[in-house]
Amino acid sequence: MATTVHLPHQQKFTQWFSNFLRQELAPFPGRGAVVARMVIAATLSMIIIVTFRIPGGAVGALCAFILSRENLISTAKSALYIILAFAIGGLFIPIGARMFASIPFTHFLWEAISLFVVFFLLKTLNNFALATGLGLVATNILSIWYLPGPAERNVELTLWQVLAALIGAMVTMAVEVVFRTFSKTDELKDGLRNRLNAIEQMLRIYAAGKPIPEEINRALAQYAVVGVGALRRYVARSNYDPLERTQKSTLVSLTGRSIDFSAALASSVPEFYPALRERAAQLAPRVAEIRDCLGTTWLPSEWEPAIDPTAGTPLFSELESMVALMFAVSKSSASIDPRLEILDELKSSNRIFATDAFNNPEHVRFALSGTLAAMLCYILYVSLDWPGISTSVTTCVLTAQNAHAQGC
């Protein structure tokens, strides 16, 4: 007799889409300020661009959305790298166009090879701003050299693109300077602190033998729904050295997992029995210690849970394990487990590319898939003789960069 199996995750599109919107639009501390700064920077950029009628000036507004906002130094470096990327593209793309753009077949190959290089650099460059800037300049200027007309006109439009990027970067930088003058915030550290603070409050309430208040339960559930994708992007777009980036990325992941366990614990276990209360009382100050160490040079003391992890609630044991791993992540490079040192490669003074940039086939697959998507868009707007939708190629680059940043 046939048996029908109903998957628990099966949902209708309307139900899935409403849940998707709820998760993506769920508010969290700091989102309003970031959105406001993006809108102000993009609006001011477009006012300048429209006032002076700068051709192709939309790329200036895009700078307001891709620049790092972790701190003022990171934002300044991102602005500099984006301007540098547009200057490099403004110099080299017209040279390539002069050699290959006049003949349709060589123009097609030039577009494909250029886009492959763009997607390969998106995957392998360690600097997010430089990689994104090169992607924007390539897709926007390549579409200029598709247009018919004298080379002088195309060179002029190329230079206007560089100026638009300069305006967008400078306006965004100015907005960040004004904001940082009145508000000393750091989205990455504040995001981690807020999540760790919610976990600490839950543990102290459990240790006191009281039920979890609704506001704590709601806060944990909200952080679990929001996730740590935004924090991952801050790490990916930062200018940390490889070791510090790895440490912060791992800490973000462990914090996200801890929030998931805490939210499940708060919603399923209203109170702890005495043995677990003692463990919660021991764990709460450890979480507070990690939170207080964020943004300082002081490292938390080494700690491991002494209680048998098989005893008690599995969710709480997992939470203890996550906190213990946070302490391990905070160690310096000199404290790396000797068993893991075999995985490390010799240090190189060149940190422009990822260590496996030229020997990992995944980078080539990423570049080929991105090139295929972008070339399909290119073939479409060329076939329709509709240059106005050449921005679809830029969309492919930005989507690929965002997917790569989410995976960091």
N, C-alpha and C positions, 0 to 999 in steps of 0.2 A: 504494500500500500504506500503510495507516494505521500511524502510529508512536506508541507510547505514551511520553509524557514523564513521568518521575518527578521531582517537585520535591524538592530536597535538604532542604527544611525541613518536609516532611510528616512528622508524627509521630502515633502513636496517643495517645489521651487519657491512658492510664496513664503513658506515657513522658513526655509533656509535663507532666503534673501533678507527677511526681516531680522533674523538672528545675526546675519552678516553685518547689516547696517548697525545694529545695536552694539556689536562688538567693536566695529571700526570707529564709531562715533562716540563711544563711551568716554566721558571726560576723565582726565587725570591731571594732577598738579603739573603746571608748566605748559600744558598744551595751549591754553588761551594766549599766553604771552608770546609763544613761538609763532602762532598763527597771526597775531596782531603785527609782529615785526615783519613777517613775510609780506603781508598785505601792504603795510606802509612802504616797505622798500620797493616792492613791485609797482605800486601806484606812483611813487615819486619818480622811479625810473621811466615809466611810460609817459608821465607828464613832460619830462625833459625830452624824451625821444620824439614825442608827437609835436611838441612846441618847435623843435628845430628840424622836424621832418627828416629824421635819419632813416634811410632805407634799411629794411630788414632789422629794425630795432627791437623786434620781439625777443631776440636772444638776450637783450639786456634785462628784460623782466625775468627770464629764466634763471639768471644768476641769483636772484633773490630767494629762489627755492632750493638751490643746490649748494650754496655756501655753508660751510660748517658754522654752527653756533654754539659749540661746546664752551668756548671761552673766547676772549678778545684776541689773544695771540693766534689761536687756531683759525679764527675768522680772517685775520689779516693774512696769514699764510695761504689760506684757501683762495682769497681774492687775488693774491700775487700769482699763484699757480694758474688760475683761470686766465688772467691777463697774459701770462707767459705762453699758455697753450694757444690762445688765439693769435698771439704774435707769431709763434712758430708756424701755425697753420696758414696764416696770412702770407707768410714768406714762401713756404714750400709747395702749397697746393697750386698756386698759379704757375710755378715752375713745371710741375707735373702736367698741368693742363696745357701748357705751351707745347709739350712734347707729345701728348696722347689725345687731347680732347678734340682735335680737328677731324679725325676719322671716326665714324660711328663705331666700328668694331673695336678699335683700340680704346675709345672712350668707354665702352661697356666694360672691357677688361680692367681699365684704370679704376672705374667706379667699384668693381667687385674686389679688386686687390686692396684698394684704399679702405673699404669697409671692413674687410677681413683684418687688416692691421688695426683698425679702430677697436673692433670687438676683442681682439687679442690683447691689446693694451688695457682695455677695460678690465679684463680678467687678471692680468699679471702685474700691472703697476700697483705699487704699494700706496701711492698717494691718490686719494679719492678725487680731490679737486682737479688735479692734473689730468687724470684719466677722463673725468667727465668733461672737462674743458676741451680736450682733444676730440672727444666724441661730438660735442656740439659744433666745434669749428669745422670739423670734417663734413658733417652732414649738411650744415648750412652753406658752406662755401662750395661744396661739390655741386649743390643744386644751382648755385649761381653760374657755374661754368657749363651747365647744360643749356642755359639760355642763349639764344642767338644774339649776335651783336659783336661789335668790335671788342678786341681784347682790352682796350683802354677802359671801356665801360665796365667790364667784368672786374678788372683790377680795382676800379673805384668802388664798386659795390663790396668787394672783399675788404677793403680798408674801412668802409662804413661798418661792416660787421665787427671788426676789431674795436672800433670806437664804441659801438653799442655795448659790447661786453665790458669795456672799460667803465662806461657810465654805470651799468648795472652793478658791477663789483664795487665801485667807489660809493655809490649811494647806499648799498647794503652795508658796507663797512661803516659809513657815517651813522646809519640807524643803529647799528650794534654798539658803536661808541657812546651814543646818547643813552641807549638803554643800560649799558653797563655802568654809566656814570651814576644813574639813579637806582640801579638794582644790581647787587652783587650776587648773582645766581650762577649755578653751574648745573645744566639740565641733567647731565649724566650722574653726578654725585648726588644731586637732590633727588633724582628718581630712585637711586639705590637706597638713600637714607630713608625716604618715605616708606618704601617697601619693608626695609628691615625694622623700622619703627613700628609698623603694623604687626609684624611677627612678634616683636618684643612685647608689645601690649597684650597680645593674645596669650603668650606664655606666662606673663605675670598674673593675668586673671586666672588662668588654669592653676598656677601655683597657689593662689589664694583660695582655691576651692569654690570659685564662683562660676556661674554660667556666662558664656560669652555674650556681651551686649550686642544688640542688633547693629549698631553703627560699626563695630569692629568687624563683625561678620560681613556686613555690606562692603566695607573697605577692602577686605581680603578678596571677596568675590569680584569686586570691580578690577582690582589689580590683576587677578587671574584672567579675567576676560580681556583686558587691554593687552596683557602680555608684556614682553620686553623688546619687541621689534624696534620701537623708537630708540631705546637705549643701545641696541646693536648698531643702529645706523650712526649714532653719535660716535661710537667706537670706530666704526669703519671709516668715517669721514674725518677722523682726528689725525693728528700728525705725531702720534706716539711712535717710539722706537718699537721694533718687533716684539721684544720681551714684554714691555709694558702693555702693548696692545693685546698680546695673548693673555696676560694676567687679567686685564680689565674685561676682556671678552668672556673669559671663563667665570669671573665673578658675576657678570651679568647673567650668564646661563644658570649658575648655581642659585642666584637670588630668584630668578624666575621659577625654577623648580621648587625652591623653598616656599614661594608664594602659593604654588599649586597645591603642595602638601598641606600648607597651613589652612587654605580655604576649604579643602576637603575635610580636614580635621575639625575646623570650627563648625562646619555645617552638619557633621555626622556624630561628633562626640560632644555633648553639652557640658559635661564635667569630667574631671579626672579623679581616679581613685588615689589614695594616699601615696602609693609608690610612684605613680606617674607625676604627682604634684611635686615631689622632691626633684625628679629629673627636670621638670619644667622650670623649677626655681634655679637649678644649676645652669640650664641652657640660656635663660633670659639674659643674664649679664654677659654671656659670651656673644650673643647677637648684638647687644649694645656696644660691646668693645669693638666689634668689626665696624659698626656704623660710625662710631666716633673716630676710627682710624682713617676713614675716607677723606681724602684731600689733605692728609698730613704725612709727614715723613716717619711717623711712629708706626711700628709694626705690632700687631697683636701678638701676645704670647702664644706659644704652641699649646694646642689643646686637642684631646681626643676623648670621645665619650667612653667612660669607664663601665657603663652599664651594658649588660648583654643585649645586643640589638634584637635578639629573637624574642625577648620578653616584652610584654605589653602590647600597645597598639602599633601595628606595622607603620602607619603613617607617621607617628611620632618618631619611630626609629629612623625612618628615612630622613625626616627633618634634622635629626641629630647628625646623621651622616653628611648632609649637605653643609651644615654649619662647620663640621670638622674639616671638610674639604676647602671651605673658604679660608680657614686658618692656614692650610697648606699652600693655597694659591698666593697668599700674601708674602711668602718667603722670597728672598732675593735670588738672583741667578746663581750665587755661590752655594745656595742651599738646595739645588735641584737634586732629586733622587738619583744616586749614581747609576741605578738600573736604567734610567731614562737618558743618560748622557750619550749613549750610543746612537740615539736618534738625532742628536744635534749635529749640524754640519759646522765646518770651520767658519768663523766669522769673516765677513767680507765688508770692505769699506763701501761697496756699492750696494745701497739699499733701495735703488730705484725699482727694481723688479722683485717679484716673489722668488724665494729660493728655488722653487721647482718650475720656474717660468718656461724653461726650454726643454724640460724632460718629462712633463706631466701631460699625457694625452688629453686629459679633461679640458685643459685650456684650449686645445685645438678644436675639440668638439664644441665647446662654448662659442668660439669664434665662428665656426662653420654654421652653426644653427642661427646665430645672430646675423651673419652675412646673408644667409638664405632668406630670412624674414625681411631684411632691409632691401635686398635685391628684388624680391617680389613686389614690394611697394614701389621701388624705382621703375620696374617694368610696367606697373599699372599706370603710374602718372605719366610716363612717357608715351605709352600706348594711347591713353586718353587725351594726350596733349594738354595736360592740366597741371602746369608747374605749381599751382597754388597748393596742391596737396603733397608737395615734396616734404612737408613737415612730418609726414607719416614715418619717414626714415629717422628723423630725430626722435620720434616717439619710440621706435624700436630700440634706439641707443639708451634712452632714459629708462625704459622698462627693463632692459638687460642690466643696467647698472644698479637699479633698485633691487632686482632679484639677487644680484651678486652681493649687495650690501646686506640683505636680509640673511644670506647664508653665512656671513662672516661670524 
